[in-house]
Amino acid sequence: MRRRLVHGAVNESAIHVDVALVGGGVASLWLACLARNRGLSVVVIAPEPLGGEQTMASQGIIHGGAKYSLHGRAKKAAPDHLAAMPSRWRRCLAGNAVGGSGDIDLSGVGVLAEHVELRACTRRAQLRKRAALRLLAGAPNTPVQSGGTRLPDFVVDVDGLIARLVRGIEGCVLPAKVDPEKVRLGDKGVAGIDLAATTVTAERYVFAAGAGNADLAPRLGFGADATMLRALHQAWAVVEHSPPTFAHCLVRAFGTEPDVTVTTHDGGNKTILYLGGHLATTGVARSADDQVAAAKRTLASALPHVDLGSTQFGALHVARAEPRRSAASRVDDAFLATCGNALLCFPVKLSLAPRLGDLFLREVAGLKPVVPTRSDAPSGRSAPQGTRVAARTVVQQGQGAPLELARRPWA
Ligand SMILES: Cc1cc2nc3c(=O)[nH]c(=O)nc-3n(C[C@H](O)[C@H](O)[C@H](O)COP(=O)(O)OP(=O)(O)OC[C@H]3O[C@@H](n4cnc5c(N)ncnc54)[C@H](O)[C@@H]3O)c2cc1C
């Protein structure tokens, strides 16, 4: 799970910054870039390889909730902030991020597909598709040659996104996993984070550690049941040739989610069809072999043109980490909760990263940038008493230690 190196890890014995962020996925990296854009000093604490677990396993679909029309309640399930995500991301990608909002300039980050389709792949799924489109009336959707209908959703290049975000925080990364017991508590909430060779203190502490938040949240005072995991069993097919497919595919006559959501990725001289949707949510209890068998059956119906004879398959168990909610409700918004100076964050969806950014900026609005301090004392339990150094020494230059970025599941 390793890929190319970038440079710029922090190497100090004690660090004081405006914002310390725990986690190396899209949430932490996005918020770190936003904070830096505001002139705040940051440090990101995350184990290598950097890039996140869910983030690297995600399908990269920037969606506005259109697929929830399959629930038969599109309007309720796609509130305005979610529906706005595709256009907000397109603005970011075009370099037109709105200042003061949770947007980030993502110019240079690639798009794998300009649109995701809703496809009825069997005759019996036609009615289901038509019912979903009726709910989307008014939203832009265009019939295309494949027989599908284009939704406003598109697919971002997740590798490129992570590389861009990591570049935005060069010199601000401490490659380490935070032990909840080493989060020191004080009057304001968190008093510091002790790592093997460094003590980090900050004005605000952001915990955006995905599944890792489950262990951290109780320590921070958020309660033992603040978080939950939703298991998935993704699959992928390595095919010789396939036209690029980015589609929510409907195979059955009924169902509240796409039978399989297909995205297409570069696999060197092969093509990767990455498979989520109902196949992944209902495949959790299956063994890898059984999940591969289920993937073959589903693909045979959804994409009958794909030659499955020589196709290799793979499968991956991964969980979505989210704030706890009742079984009946669906989380449609990014989540940020505070406890003293600690912020517990979940984007809930990759798409909602700008929305999480909005919530974060509100929390740090009153924070005045301070000059980070550095101490040469060995890391210890006391707050750093270090000499004041120019922000760029700690925050931007680092010591040039290489960082490793995570790979996609099939790579
Ligand atoms: C299979 C799958 C497909 C998805 N597809 C989509 C999609 O198409 N579109 C969409 O909008 N959303 C999608 N999502 C949801 C989206 O991927 C997640 O909401 C988002 O990536 C979460 O990002 P994150 O940074 O919070 O978590 P992660 O990406 O999981 O990152 C967590 C980070 O925290 C680090 N960490 C953990 N514990 C500690 C610790 N103690 N100390 C320091 N660091 C720690 C980890 O190493 C990791 O770097 C998908 C999710 C999954 C699982």
The ligand as a Tripos MOL2 file, in Angstrom:
@<TRIPOS>MOLECULE
LIG
   53    58     1     0     0
SMALL
NO_CHARGES

@<TRIPOS>ATOM
      1 C1        -15.5540    1.7080    0.1020 C.3       1 LIG1
      2 C2        -15.8900    3.1550    0.2750 C.ar      1 LIG1
      3 C3        -16.3080    3.8900   -0.8230 C.ar      1 LIG1
      4 C4        -16.6270    5.2460   -0.6710 C.ar      1 LIG1
      5 N1        -16.9830    5.9560   -1.7780 N.ar      1 LIG1
      6 C5        -17.2900    7.2650   -1.6450 C.ar      1 LIG1
      7 C6        -17.6310    8.0270   -2.7890 C.ar      1 LIG1
      8 O1        -17.6110    7.5450   -3.9270 O.2       1 LIG1
      9 N2        -17.9730    9.3310   -2.6020 N.ar      1 LIG1
     10 C7        -17.9910    9.9070   -1.3660 C.ar      1 LIG1
     11 O2        -18.3330   11.0710   -1.2700 O.2       1 LIG1
     12 N3        -17.6360    9.2070   -0.2590 N.ar      1 LIG1
     13 C8        -17.2770    7.9110   -0.3700 C.ar      1 LIG1
     14 N4        -16.9070    7.1910    0.7280 N.ar      1 LIG1
     15 C9        -16.8050    7.8720    2.0310 C.3       1 LIG1
     16 C10       -15.4660    8.6130    2.1270 C.3       1 LIG1
     17 O3        -14.4420    7.8230    1.5980 O.3       1 LIG1
     18 C11       -15.1530    8.9340    3.5850 C.3       1 LIG1
     19 O4        -16.2220    9.6630    4.1580 O.3       1 LIG1
     20 C12       -13.9010    9.7860    3.7270 C.3       1 LIG1
     21 O5        -12.8530    9.3070    2.9200 O.3       1 LIG1
     22 C13       -13.4480    9.7580    5.1840 C.3       1 LIG1
     23 O6        -12.2220   10.4350    5.2820 O.3       1 LIG1
     24 P1        -11.4540   10.5180    6.6710 P.3       1 LIG1
     25 O7        -10.2540   11.3420    6.4430 O.co2     1 LIG1
     26 O8        -12.3990   10.9340    7.7400 O.co2     1 LIG1
     27 O9        -11.0910    9.0060    7.0420 O.3       1 LIG1
     28 P2         -9.9130    7.9800    6.4830 P.3       1 LIG1
     29 O10        -9.7550    8.2000    5.0420 O.co2     1 LIG1
     30 O11       -10.3430    6.6780    6.9630 O.co2     1 LIG1
     31 O12        -8.6450    8.5110    7.2180 O.3       1 LIG1
     32 C14        -8.4340    8.2980    8.5940 C.3       1 LIG1
     33 C15        -6.9740    8.5860    8.8700 C.3       1 LIG1
     34 O13        -6.7530    8.6240   10.2690 O.3       1 LIG1
     35 C16        -5.5710    7.8980   10.5620 C.3       1 LIG1
     36 N5         -5.6370    7.4450   11.9570 N.ar      1 LIG1
     37 C17        -6.4300    6.4910   12.4930 C.ar      1 LIG1
     38 N6         -6.1820    6.3830   13.8120 N.ar      1 LIG1
     39 C18        -5.2190    7.2900   14.1030 C.ar      1 LIG1
     40 C19        -4.5360    7.6570   15.2860 C.ar      1 LIG1
     41 N7         -4.8060    7.0690   16.4650 N.pl3     1 LIG1
     42 N8         -3.5740    8.6090   15.2160 N.ar      1 LIG1
     43 C20        -3.2900    9.2270   14.0430 C.ar      1 LIG1
     44 N9         -3.9200    8.9300   12.8950 N.ar      1 LIG1
     45 C21        -4.8710    7.9710   12.9240 C.ar      1 LIG1
     46 C22        -5.5570    6.7780    9.5390 C.3       1 LIG1
     47 O14        -4.2580    6.2230    9.4070 O.3       1 LIG1
     48 C23        -6.0040    7.5480    8.3070 C.3       1 LIG1
     49 O15        -4.9050    8.2270    7.7380 O.3       1 LIG1
     50 C24       -16.5570    5.8550    0.6040 C.ar      1 LIG1
     51 C25       -16.1340    5.1140    1.7060 C.ar      1 LIG1
     52 C26       -15.7920    3.7790    1.5470 C.ar      1 LIG1
     53 C27       -15.3040    3.0110    2.7410 C.3       1 LIG1
@<TRIPOS>BOND
     1     1     2 1
     2     2     3 ar
     3     2    52 ar
     4     3     4 ar
     5     4     5 ar
     6     4    50 ar
     7     5     6 ar
     8     6     7 ar
     9     6    13 1
    10     7     8 2
    11     7     9 ar
    12     9    10 ar
    13    10    11 2
    14    10    12 ar
    15    12    13 ar
    16    13    14 ar
    17    14    15 1
    18    14    50 ar
    19    15    16 1
    20    16    17 1
    21    16    18 1
    22    18    19 1
    23    18    20 1
    24    20    21 1
    25    20    22 1
    26    22    23 1
    27    23    24 1
    28    24    25 2
    29    24    26 1
    30    24    27 1
    31    27    28 1
    32    28    29 2
    33    28    30 1
    34    28    31 1
    35    31    32 1
    36    32    33 1
    37    33    34 1
    38    33    48 1
    39    34    35 1
    40    35    36 1
    41    35    46 1
    42    36    37 ar
    43    36    45 ar
    44    37    38 ar
    45    38    39 ar
    46    39    40 ar
    47    39    45 ar
    48    40    41 1
    49    40    42 ar
    50    42    43 ar
    51    43    44 ar
    52    44    45 ar
    53    46    47 1
    54    46    48 1
    55    48    49 1
    56    50    51 ar
    57    51    52 ar
    58    52    53 1
@<TRIPOS>SUBSTRUCTURE
     1 LIG1         1 GROUP 0 **** ****
